[in-house]
Amino acid sequence: MAQGYFITGTDTGIGKTWSTVALMQYFKNQGKTVIGMKPVASGCEKIDGQLKNEDALLLQQHASIVLPYQDVNPYAFALPVSPHIAADKQGVEIELEKIKAQYQQLEKRADVVLVEGVGGWMVPLNERQTVADLALHMDLPVIVVVGVRLGCINQAKLTFAAIQQAGVKSQGWIASCVDKDMLMIDENIQTLCLSTELPLLAVFPYVDSLNPECFSQKFPLKL
């Protein structure tokens, strides 16, 4: 049975994918085989006749083994909108059981499988269920990526509280500095450290391009 984690975030565009790739590299550095999965993606483009998402492509690229795109991203939608809306416009309903079944196939092929959510913790996937329901259904420990920018304290504390209320196990959180001009970054991160019992796993500084090896060195010796 593979070791698995569910990567969620405080919002969209805050570094979930880069954090997931960094975690993939972290585990590869331990000699483990790693797969990244992004079950649901909006804002996909047609590539070779197939809808594909740039974040899912990064996860596919950094995996230890070669996988078909649809194994990494079973639900790909063209519109760059909330996934429940994008799915409805394509005449599709996102099914949590289908995602879990795909994960169970992947976990037979690697030591570690990292599952990246879409948007934030409460993003709707269909008329009834959210990303939170998916994490619960998959029964994986959660890692929260906090986009460190103005407003992050409120967003992070609400996300931490919702995760605790849901009763899922949380492995900790990552501070992803996405605003190069933000003031008092250290003070904001310290405020969050004092507001939650979840351990801070890593702080990723603002960078213009992804460096998985550099980011992987930010994690503790043992997750």
Secondary structure, 3 states (H helix, E strand, C coil): CCEEEEEEECCCCCCHHHHHHHHHHHHHCCCCCEEEECCEECCCEEECCEEECHHHHHHHHHCCCCCCHHHHCCEECCCCCCHHHHHHHCCCCCCHHHHHHHHHHHCCCCCEEEEECCCCCCCECCCCCEHHHHHHHHCCCEEEEEEECCCHHHHHHHHHHHHHHHCCCEEEEEEEECCCCCCCHHHHHHHHHHHCCCCEEEEECCCCCCCHHHHHCCCCCCC
